Amino acid sequence: DVYKFMNSQLSFIAPFIIALILMCLIHIDGKPMMDVKQEFKNVPWGPMFMIAIAMFLGSVIQNKDAGLVDTLSAAAAPLFSGMSPVLFVGIISLLCIILTQFTSNTLCLMLAGSVAIALMGGGAITGVHGGAMSLALGIAASCGFATAPGSAPAAILAGQGWIDSKYQMKMGFISAFAFWIMSLVAYVAAAAIY
């Protein structure tokens, strides 16, 4: 039963849990390799909770029993019916790029992906290649350049004072626009190949 639980529920985090336990049990010079009480103080809980909440929202959005897929699809159908898949991916990618400038890349990817999948699953948009869209959204979510919360490199640039924040925002959005074009090209190429 433990193996089944570890394999189904904790498959990708089980090695980390085991390493954590071992680091607490193994002592060097009379002290554990890791003091859990001390290390928990150093954990950035804000991003952890943000990602957990985004995963929860994504799950709720995609859950057929919750009714949000049907409601979202019914509300969005007039906007997206007959829309080209490339335009749909362009809109979702652009929203993802704008959001990722101000919050977690992972959060943006999960929310944009959840909404897009719900719209596709509910029939509001048809003909979108799911794998190619995932590639486009991955590219879009990875370009948080304009503001410090967008990514670690952007935060380093902003925090070190190497560049002016207005210049960073200007160049960040120009770069993000280039990545948006790249995400659309990647979508079209991936959809054609696969």
N, C-alpha and C positions, 0 to 999 in steps of 0.2 A: 504494500500500500504506500509506503514511503517513497519507493522508487517511482510508482505511477504518479504520485503527487509531484515529486521533484521533476519528473520528465514532462508532465503536461502543464503544470502551473508555473513552474520555476525554471524551465529548461535553460534560458539564457542567463539567469542570475544565480543559479545554483553554484557555479564555481566561485563567484564573488562572495556568496554567503559562507561557503566552506573556507575560503581564504580569510575572511573576517574572523571566523571562529578560531581558526588556527593561530592567527596573529594575537588573539586574546589569550590563548592557552599557552603558547610558547613564550618562555621567559628567558631573557638574556640579562646577565648580571643582576638577577633577582627581580627584574621588572618585566612586565608583559611587553611584547613588541608594540602593542597598541593599547592605549587606555581609552575604552569606549566613551566614558563620560567626557573626557577631554576632547576627543575627536568629534563627538556630536556637536560640540559648540562651534566647530569650524566648518560644519556642513552648510552650504548656501541653501537654506530651506525654501526661500522664496521661489527660485526657479523650479525646485523639485515639486512644490505644490502647484505651480502654474502648469507644469507638464502633466501632472496627475489629473488636474481639473480639465485640461484640454483633452486628455485621453477619455475621461468620463463623458465630456460633452460630445466628442466624436462618436462614442459608443451609443449615446442616447440619440444623436441625430440619425445614425444608421439603423437603429433598432426599429424594425417594422411594427412591433407591438406598441411602441410609444406613439406612433401615428405621425411623427414629425416628417418622415419621408413623404408620406402622402400629402400632408399639409404644405410642406415646402415645395413639392413638385407641382401641386395644384396652383399655388401662388406664383410660381416661377414659369409655369408652362407658357403663358402668354408672352413672356419676355424671350424665352429660349426656343419656342417651337419654330422650326424651319431655319434656325440659326446654323451656320456652318460650324463644324466641330473645331476648326482652327480659331474662329472668332471666340467661341466659348472658352477654349483653353487660354486664349489671349486675355480674356476678361478675368478669369480665375487667377491666372499667373500674375496679372497686373495688380490685382487686389492683394495677392500674396506678397509681391514685391513691396508694395506700399506698407503693409502691416509689418513686414520683417525689418523695416527701418527703425521701428519703435518698440519692438518686443522680440521675444525669443524666436529664432529661426524654426526650431522644432515645433513650437506652438503654432506658428503660422502655417507650416506644412500640414500639421495634423488637422487644423480647422479647415483650411482650403480643400484638402483632400477629402475630408468628411462631407463637406457641403457638396463638392463636385460629385462624389460617389452617390450621395443621396439623390441628387438631381438626375444622375444617369440611371440609377436603379428605379427611380419613380417614374421614369419615362418622360421627364420634362425636356431632356435633350437626348438625341440619339446619334449614333454613328461615331461617338468619341472612342478612340482607342485608349483603353485604361492604362496599359503599360507605358505608352508614349506620353500620356498626360502626367503620369507619375514622374517621368523623367523631366518634363517641362516644369512641374511644380518643385521638384528637387533643386533644379537650377535657380528657379525664382526665389525660393526660400533661402538660398545660400548667398544672397547678395545684399546683406545688411551693412552697407558702407556709409550711409549718410549721417547717422547719429550714433552716439556711444552705445545705446542699448542694442543696436542692430547686430553686433558681433564683437568678439574679443579683440580682433585687430582694430576695429573702429573705436572701441573703448580705449585701447592703448594710444591710438593717435590723438584722441580727444583729451585723454588724461595727461599725456606727457607735454602737451602744449607745442607740439611740433608744427601743427598747422592751425589756422584760425577756424573756428567752428562754422562760420558762414561758408568758407572755402570748402571745408569738408562736406557740408551739406550739398553744395552746388556740384562738386565733383562726384559725390556719392550718388546723387540722383542721376547724373549723366551716366555713370558706370552701371547703375541699376537699369537704366533704359537700354543700354547695350546688352545687358544680361537678359532683359525681357525679349529683345529681338532674338538673341541666341536660344532662349527657351522655345520660342515659336519655331525656329529653324529645326531645333532638335525634335520637337513634336512631329513636324511634317516628315522629317527623315526617318524617325523611328516608326511612325505609323506606316510609311511606305515600305520599310524593310521588313517589319514584323507583321 
